[in-house]
Amino acid sequence: MQAYRIPAWGEPARFMEVEVPTPGAGEVLVQVAGAGLCHSDFGMQQMPAEYGAALGWQMPFTLGHETGGTVAAIGSGVTKVEVGQAVALVSPSSCGACEFCLTGHDNNCPFGASGRGYGRDGGLAPYVLVDSERALIPLDTLDPATVGPLTDAGNTAMHAVKRVLPKLGAGSSAVVIGAGGLGAFAIQIIRALSGATVIAVDTNPQRLEIALELGAHHTLTGVSDTTVSEIQALTGSIGANAILDFAGFDATIAAGLAATRPGGSYGLVGAGGGKLDAQWFGALPRDGEVFAFQGGTIADTHDVISLAESGAIRNDVDTYPFERVAEAYEDLHAGRLRGRAVILL
C-alpha cells in the first residue's frame, strides 16, 4: 500500500510503498477512513536525529496521529471491538501498566514519547496497526472519516478545560488565547460544560468570526499593550477566572498571567516557545495556579467524543483526497484553512 512517510531524519515526507500490517496477539488492524493533519507534523520532518533517537523514534515512519476508521482484522485476545466496527484511535500513546496509566494520568506515561504518527506508523495510509484495543473508541453517530481532529486537538482542549473547570462557576470568565484548531474546541467545551463568559483572542479576523459562531461572547484582536486592560474591563476590573493560552509566545504568556485574577488559573498549552522574563512577585497570579501539560488522556478523548456525539460541539474540517496530502499540508502551513485538515482515504 501507499503511505505518506518521513523517509529519514530531516527529510520531507513523501509517498512510499509499504506492506499492509498483520495484527498479532492483542493487536487490531484498522482500515483508515480519514486522518487529520497537525502543525506538529512539520516539526517532525525537521527533527534532528539525536533528538528523535532520544525519544525512541525510528525512521522511516508514516505520519498521521489523528485517525478514524473501521476495524479490518483483530488478533487473538481482542474482545472489546469487532471487525467492521467504526472507531476513533486515541492519539496519545501510553503503556497502560505504569503508575501514571493506572491512575488515569496516561498523558504523562514515560513510554508515551513514541506513538502512531510520531515515531511509529500512523494513519496516513490505507491501514494502520493498533497495538492495544484500549486505544480504540467505538463510534455511534460520528463519521470515522472526519473524527480524527477530536482525538488530538479536541482531546488536548478537553484536558485544558477540565483543569480549570472548578474555577468556572456562576458569573465566571474564561479567556481563550489562540482561537485556531485547539482554541476553537476549547471555546465550545467551556460553553458546553460551564456558564462562563468566554473571551477569544486571536490575530486572525476570520478565526474571531468563527469564535463568535462557536459561542464566544467577546473577541479581542491579537495581544497588545491594551490587552490586559481590555480583559479587565470585560471582567469587572479583576481579571479572568481562567486563561488558556494556546499560542505560547512571550507576549501571550505575559498578558495571560497579568490578566488572571487572584485565585485564578493560567494554563500554557501552546508550543510557541515563549518565556516570562520577570520576577515571580507581581508576574504570577496571586494565590493562583499556573500549569502546563503535553496532550490529554484517554478519558479526555472519550469525553470530547461523547460531547461531539451528543451534538454539543462541532468538528469543522477541510477535507482532501489522499493523493492531495502535500497540498493539504501547504494550505495548513499557509493558514488557508477554516477547520482542521483531514485526508480522506
N, C-alpha and C positions, 0 to 999 in steps of 0.2 A: 504494500500500500504506500501511497504518498503521504509524507508527514512534513510539517514545517518545523525545521530543526536548526539549532545553533550547531554548526559543524565543528568548531574549535574555539578556544579562548580568543576573544577579541575579534571574532569574525561575525559578519551579519548573518542573520537566519536565512534559510532558503529551503526549497523543497528537496527532499531526499527520499530515496526508496528504502523501506524497512519491512521487516517481516511482521505479519499480524501476530500479536502475542497469544499465548495459550495459557489459560488460568490454571494454577496449581492449587494445592490444598489451601482452603480459606480465601482464595482469590476470586475476583469477579472480572469478567471481560465486558466492557460497556461499549456499545455502538454509539458513537458520538453523534448527537443531533445538532449541537451548537457549542461554540467555545468563545468566551469573551476575551478581549484584549485589554491589557493594562499597561500604564506608563512604566511600571517596573520591568516590563519586558525589554525596554530599551537599555536599561542599566545592565541587565543580564548579558546582553550582546557586547557590552564594553568592559565587562568584569575582568580584572587581571587574574591570571591563572592561579597565583598564590592565594588570592582571597577566596576564589571559588573552591580550591582544594581544601582550604581550612574549613569550609562549610560542608565538606563531604560530597561536593558535586563532581559529576563525571561528564565529560564530553564524548560524543555529541548527545544532545537530548532534545526532545520535542517540546516546544513551547505550549502554553495554554493551561492556566490554573483556575479558570472559571468555566466549568464544564457541566453539561447536562446531556442525557441520552437515554437509551434503553438497555436493559440487561441482555447481553447476547449469549453468554455462557457462564456457568458457575463451576468452581472447583469443589472438591469434597469438603464437607463440613460447613458449607454455607447454607444457612437455614432462614435468614430474615428477608431475603429477596428472591425473586424467581425470574426465569427467562421471560422477556417481553415486558417487564415492568419498567415504567418511566421513573427515572431517578435524577437527582442532582448530586454532584460529587462535592463533598466537603473540601474546601480549598486548602486550609492549613493542614500540614502533616503532623502526626503525633503517634507515639508508640502504643498508647493505651494501657501501659503497665507501670509507668513511673508514678512517683508521688503527685506530680502535677496533674497527670491524666486522671488518676484515681480520685482526685478531689475536685474535678471539674475545671481545672485551670490548664487544659491541654494546649492552649496557645503558648504556654511557657515550657512546653516539653523540650528537654535538652536534645532530643533526637529529631526535632522538627525543622532543622535548618535546611533539609533537603526534602523536596516533595514533588508531586506531579506538576510539571510545568516550570519548576525551578530546581534543577539538578537531576531530575528524573523525568521520564517521558510523560508529557501531559496530553491535553485534549485537542491540539491542532493536528488531528489525524482521524481517519475513519473509525479507529478503535483505540481504546485506552485500557490499560490493565490497572485494576484497583486492588491493593494488597490486603484490604480488610473490609468486610461489609459494614463496619461501624462508620466508614467514610461515605456511605450511601444514604440518601434521604429519599424515600418513596414520594412521588408527586401525585397529587389528586387532580386539580384543575389546571395547574400551571403547565405551560408548554416547555418540554425539556430543551427545545432548540434555543430558547431565549432566557432560560432560568439562570444561566451561568453567573451574571453580574451579582446576583443575590448572594452567591457563595463566597465572594471576596469583598467587593465594595459594600454590599449590604451587610455582610457579616461584621466587617470592621466598624461600620457606622452603628450597628446594633450594640456592639460591645461598648463603644464610647457612650452612647445614650444611657445604657444600663448603669454605667459607672456614676452618672450624675443624676439619675432619676430620683433618688431620695431628696435632692435639693429642689426639685421642680414641683412644688406644691401649688396650692391656690395662690394666684397673684404673682407667680414667679416669672422670671425671664430667662431665656436661653439665647446665646449668640452662636451662630454657625459661621466661622470664617473659612471661606472657600466653598462655594455652592456648586462645585462640579459633581463628578460621579459619586463620591462618598458623602459630600455635604448634602447633596440632593436627597439621598436616602435618610440622612440624619434629620433633616427638616421634617420629613414625613413621619419618621418614627417618633420624634418628640411630640408632634401633633397627635399621633395615634395613642400614645401612652401617657400623656400629661396634658394639663391645661395651661402650660407655659406660653407666654408671648414669645414668638420666635423672631429674631433679628438676623437676617442673612447679609453677609459681607462678601463682596467679590468685585474684581476689576472688570469683569465681562458683563456688559449690559444685558446680553441675551440670557446669561445664567441667572441674573437677578429677576428677569421677567419670568423665567421658569420657576424660580424660587417662590414667587408670589402665587403661581399656579399650584404649587405643591403645598401651600399653606402658610408660608412665611407672612408675618404681619407687617414687618418693616424691612426695608433694604437700605444698605449703605454702600456707596461705590468706593471700593478699594480701602486701603489703610493709609491715613494721612495724619497730620498733626492735630486734626479735629476729631478723629475717630473716637477717642476716649470720651470727649465731652459730648459727642453725639449719642453714644451709648448711654451715658449717664442721663442725658436729657430724656431718653426713652424709658429709663428705669427708675424714675423718682430720685435722681441725683446720687444714688448709692451704688450703681453698677449692677451687673448681671449676676444672677444666682449661679449660672453655669456658662462657660465659654468653651466651645470645642473648636480647636484650631486644626483645620485640615490642610493648611498651607505650610506652616512651619518655617517661615522666614524670620529674619531679625525683627522686622517691623511688626509682623503679626504677633510674634511672641511678646514683644514689649507692650503692644497695645492691648493684647488679650489679658495679660497679667494685670495691667493697670486698670482695666475696666471690670475686673472681677470684684464683686463686693466682699466685705469681710464675711468670713464663713462660707464663701462660695467655692466653686471648683473650676479650675482651668485644666483642660486636657489637651496635650500636644499629640496629635495623630499624624499630621503631615510630615513628610520627609524632605522638607525644603533645605535642611542643613543649617538653619538659623541658630543663633545663640543669644543669650541675655548677658550683656556686659554691664553689670550693675551690682551694687551691694545688695544682699538679700533683704535688708531692712528697707522698707518702702517700695521695693520692687515686686515682692510677693504678696498675695492677698493675706491680710491679717486674719489669723485663725482659720485659714482656708486650706484648700487641698490643691496640689499640683501633681499631675500624673502623666505618664506616657506609657505606651504599650505597642506591641507589634502584632497586629491581627486579632481576630476574635476566636471564640471557642466553638466546638461542635454544637453546644447548646445554643449559642448565638445564631448559628446557621439555621437550626431548627426553628428558632423563634422568628427570625426575619422571613423565612419561607412561609411560616404559619400566617404572619401578617399579610403577606402577598396573596396567599390562598384565600384569605377572608375578604380581600379587596380593600384593605385598609391602606395599603401603599401600592404605588405603581412602579413598574420597572421599564423605563424608557430606553429603547435600544435603536441603534442604526445597524442594519444587517447587510452583510456582504457574502457572496458565494465564496467557497473555499479557494478557487483559483485567483481571487482578488484580494487575498490576505495582505499582500505587500501594499496595495493601495489603501486598505483599511488602516494599516499602521501609519502611512503617510498622513491620512486625514486626522488620526488621533494625535500625532505629533504636532500638526499644524493647528489644532484646536478647532477643526471644522465640524465637529460632531455635536448634535443636540443631546443625544443619550450616550450610552455605553456601546462601543463597537462589539458586534457579535458576528462570528463567522459561522455560516450555516453549512453543514456537511450532509 
